[in-house]
Amino acid sequence: MIDCSKFFNTLKSHYISFYAGVPDSLLKDFCAYVSDHASKQDHIITANEGGAIALAAGYFLATGNIPLVYMQNSGLGNAINPLLSLADKEVYSIPMILMIGWRGEPGVKDEPQHIKQGRIQKDLLEVLEIPYKILDSSVCDVDTFLSEVVTQVKNLQSPVAIVVKKGAFSPYKLEGNQDRNLSLTREQAVQQILSSLPKDAIVISTTGKTSREVFEYREHKKEGHNCDFLTVGSMGHCSQIALGIALNTKKLVLCLDGDGAAIMHMGSMAIIGTTAPSNLIHIVLNNGSHDSVGGQPTLGFKISFITIARACGYKKAITVNREKDLKKVMQSVLKAKGPVLVEVKVSKGARKDLGRPTSTPIENKLLLMNKIKK
């Protein structure tokens, strides 16, 4: 495995000291090291991957130095527009290093939403005409590897990618990560929320551990899964899926969102507020972190979701951080005219034995569609 400090310091020796991106589970150790050793000004966790490309472009324009942008390969779609219309050598020709976690690598077991992305990863970079080098645990000479990448970036004056395989970096635990003393766990919140809903309510849950906790709750209660849409991929889009359903059914629709996901495509809140479906409840489970991919911080605790929701036109917006208060709040919002936003501040982490959905995404889709029709 590659030592995170060695990789970081070698980049620094090539005058690469600015980092921007969205955390990924395959990059979590290196990103954690960057968080602890780069200055706040030189490491910015962005709302989405496209924003990271634009931020890196601004950094280069101001300094003339090469930035590094990191992301999971599922986030490459968010980055394609600024990569092709901003950084590309035929437009502004802006050099940068892309560090991309290779989820769904062929032959490596992964979740359904990553399989196709992983299979076409190399082909996609080739279509985008972005040169790449693959980094895995067998790379012993980090100096030579990075020298070749940096030389290529400088010669081309455009993006070059490092595609990172699973297990490439040695473990590193984030030191500068401060937990807030919140007693309510996300799973407790999910259970309290689901238990308060009418039986025919439709639930759209965000990608990551939230959807896993929804599935586990239904299994435990033996309630079936026909009322739920588990958004296993498409981070940041579950609220618009919920909106599309709410506008076309009389049933109550509840969106279980995350802070990182809500921030990623925050413009969705403006669409919800102005479209104003009366049957939509939007819940943001806010733990101030990208919990599913290493616990890197979000801006969840530094911004006001309820102020933003009200400004976007939500009829009601409430924040809560205790289980007993959540029960009362749910009773209140179920009687209110939507759209309503409830921010639930929860602690980081999940139990180690948290399971995964045993049904396929297509099975999930068909069950839900049949339920909505009834």
N, C-alpha and C positions, 0 to 999 in steps of 0.2 A: 504493500500500500504506500501511497505517496504522503509524505509528511506535510501537513497543512502549512506549518511555519516555513518550511523549505520552499514551497510553491509561492507563498505570499512574498517572501523576501527576494526570491528570484525575479518575480514580477517587478518588485520595487527597484531592483538593480537595473531594470530596463526602463525605468522612469514611468512605470504604470502603477498609479496609486489611487486612481478614482474608480469606484465601484458603484453600479446601480443595477437594480433588477428586482425580480420577484422570487422568493425562496422556493427551493425544490428539495425533495427528500434525498435525492442522490448527491446534492451539493451541500447538504446541511452542515457538514463538518467544516468544509472550507468557508462557507458563508458565516458560520459561527465565529471562526477565527478572524475573519475580516471585521465582523462586528466588534470584537474585543480589541482589535489592534489598529484599525483605521480610525481617523478622526470622523466626527459626525458630519463634517462638511464633505469628506471624501468617501462616505458610504451612505447611499440613500436607497432605502427600500421603497420602490415606487408603487403607485396604485395598480399599474399593469405594465406588461412588457413593452408595448408600443411607447408608453411614456418614458420608459427607461432608455429606449433608443434615442428619443428626442432629447432627453436630459443629457445623455452622453454626447450627442452632437453639439449641444450648447457648450458643454465643457471643452470639447475640442476647439470650437470656434474661439473661445476665450483664452485658451492656454496653448494650443498647438500640440498638446500631449495626447497620447492614446488612452482612451478609457476602456474599461472592461464591463460588459453587460452580461448578467447571468439570468438564467431562466430554465424552467422545465420545458421539454420539447412541446408539450401541449400548449404552452404559451407562445409558441412561435407564430401562430396565426395572428395573435394580437400585434406582433411585431412586423409582419410582412409589409404593411403599407408604408411605415416610415423607413424600413430597410430599402424598399424599392424606389420610393419617391423622395427620399431625403438623403440617406447615407450612400446610396448606390454610386458607383464610379461614373455612371452616365448622367448623374444629376449633380449633387454637391461633392461627391467623392470624399466621404468622411471616414477615416480609418478608425476601427474599433475592433476589440476582441469580443466575440460572443462565446460565453461558456454555457453549453446546453446539456442538461441532464437527459440521458437517453432512456426514458421510461419506455417500456414495451419493446425493448431490444429483442429481436427474434431469437428464440431459444431460451429466453429468460422469463420465468413465470411472472405475470403481472395482471392487473385488473382489466376488465373488458374495454374500458374507455381509452386505454393506452396502447392496445395491441396494434391497431392500424397505424396510429401515429408513429409507433416504433418501427413498424415494418417499412414505412415510406420515408423514414428520417433522412437517410443518405440521399435518396432520390430527390426529396424536396429541396435540400440544400443545393444539389446539382442544378435543379430547375431554376432556383433563385440565383445561380451562378455565384454562390458563396463557397469559397474553398474551405476545407475543414481537415482537421487532424483528430484522430480518436485517442482519447486518454483513458488508460485503464491501469490497474494495479501493477502491471508488469513494467511500466515505464520507470526505469532506474535513473536515467540521466535527465533530470528535470531541466538543467541548464541548457542542454542541447535542444530538448523539445521546445522550450519556450523561445529560445533564440531563433529557431526556425519559424515559429509562428509570428514573432515580432518582425522579423525580416520580411516575411511575406506581406504583413499588414502595411509596413512602410513602403514596400515596393509597389503594391497595388493601390495604396491610398483608399482602401475600402474595407468593409467588414470581412473578417476571417473567423471561422468558428472552431472551437474546441468541443468535441462531442464526448461527454464524460460517461463512461460505463459505470454500472452499479459496483460499489465497493472500491472505487479508485482511490479515495482518500482515507487516511487513517482517522480513527475516531477523535473528535474534539468536542468537549462540552462547553456550551456557551456560559461564560462567567458573568458577564455584565447584564444578565437578564433578571430583572426584579419582578417578582410576583406580587400582586396586590392581595391583601388579605380578604378574599371573597369566599364566603362559606358555601355559596350555591354553585354546584357543578353544572356543567352543560347537560349532562345526562339527567340529573334531577329536574332541571328546567324543562327539558324535552318531555319527560314523563308527566310533569305537572300540566304542561300545556296540552298534551294529547288527551289526558284524562278529563280535561275540562270541555272538550269539544263535543258538539252533537255528532251522532253516529254517522251521518251522511256527509260530514265536512270533508273537503278535499285538502290534502296536505302536500305541499311542494317543498322538499327539503334540499338544502344546498349540498354541494360536493364535499367529500371528506367524512369526518367522524360523525357529523350530525345525522347524515342519512343512515349510517350504520347503527346509530343509537335509536333512530326511528324504527328501523327494521327489527332490532332486538326487542324493543318494547312491544311491538305487535306480536312477535313470536311468543314472548312471555305471557301476554294476555290472551293469546290464541284468537286474535281478532281478525286475522287475515290481512292482506296487503292491498286490497282493491281500492282503497281510498287514498293511497300514497303514490307520489311520483318522486323517486329517489334520483336526484340529479347527480349521477356518478361522475360526470365531467362538466365541461362548460362553466368553469368557475366564474361567478359574477352574474350569471344569467338566470338564476332560478326565479328572481322576482318578476322578470318579464314573461317567463313561462306561466307563472301564477297569474299575471295580469291577463294574458291571452285566454286563460281558462275562465277567469272571473268575469270577463266581458261576455262570455258565451254560455254561462250557466247561472241558474238562480241559487245554486248551492253555495254555502259558505266556503270560501277559499282562504287557506292560511299558508303563508310563505314562511318557512323557517330558514332564515338567512344567517350568514356569518359576517363579522365585522370586516374581515379582509375581502370577502366576496362582494359585500355591499360597496366598499370603497373602490374596488376594481372598476366597476361600471356605475358610478354614482349618478350619472345622468338618468338612469332608469327610474330613480325616485321622482324626478321631475315629470316623467311620462305618467307614472302612477298617480301622482298628485293632480295633474291636469286632466287625466282621463277619468279619474274619480269613480271607480267602481265601488258601490256601496257595500258589496259583499266580500271585500278583501281586507284581511288582517296581515300586516307585514311585521314579522318579528325578527329583530336582529340580535342574535346570541353573541354578545361582545365579550371576548376574553383578551382583547388587546394583542392577539398573536395569530400567526399562521400556524395553527396548532398541528395540522396533519403533516406538515413538512419540516418539522424541526423546532417549532416554537419561536421563530424569528418575530420580532415585534411588528405590529401594525400601528396605525395612528388611531386605533379604536378608542383609546382612553384620552386622546388629546383633542378630539373634536366632539361636537354635540350632534348626535344623530337626530335627536328630537327637534332641535332648532332647525336643522336642515329639512326635516320632514315637513314641519309647519310652513317653512318658507316655500316648499314645493307644492303645497296645497293639500296635504293630508288633513283630514277633518279633526284628527286627534293624535297626540303623540305623548307617550309616557315612558319614563325610565324606572327600572326596578332592579334590586340586587339581592332580595331576600325571598325565600320560598313562600313564606306566609303572605307576603305582599303580592307575590306573583299570582297566587290563587285569587285574591281579591281583584286584582287588575284584570285577569282573564274574565271574571264574572262581569266586570264593567264593560270591557271592550266588545264582548259578545252581544251586548245590547245596543252598542253604538252604531252609528252610520259610518261606513268606511269611505275612503281608505283610512285605516288606523295603523300607526306604527308603535310597536312596543320594543324598547331597547331593554334587554335583560343582561345585566353584567354578571358574568360567570367566571369561575376560576379556570386556569389552564389545565390541560391534561385529560386523560381518559384511562379507564381501567385497562390493564394489560390483556385481559381475555376478551376484549370487545370483538365480537364476531363481524362477519361481512355478509351482505345479502347472498342468499343461496339461489335466488331466482335470477334469470337473465334480464338485461334491460328491456328486451322486446316483450318478455312475459309481463314485466312490470307495466309497460305501456298498454298492453292489451287489457289487462285487468282494470286499469284506471279508466280507459276509454269506455269500457262496458259499464262501469259504475256511473260515469257522468251521464250516459245516455238514459239511465233509469229515472 
